[in-house]
């Protein structure tokens, strides 16, 4: 990836893919450098629609909701007040 503000390059593994307001797809991640006044810098790199679809499929598989195991709790009698 390349930070447009600092003109420096950095490596990113598996960056998230987003659809931009203009309908194009891009990799998006935070730059490791901080801008003026502590501003967070974000880098974008255009990609294909297939990369976007593959990323969404991958996220669906990793975020498959696992049903939590509920422990059977014995009912407790109410304590006298």
Buried (B, 14 or more C-beta within 10 A) or exposed (E): BEBEEBEEEEEBEEBEBBEEEEEBBBBBBBBBEEEEEEEEBBBBEEBEEEBBEEBEEEEEEEEEEEEEEEEEEEEEEEEEE
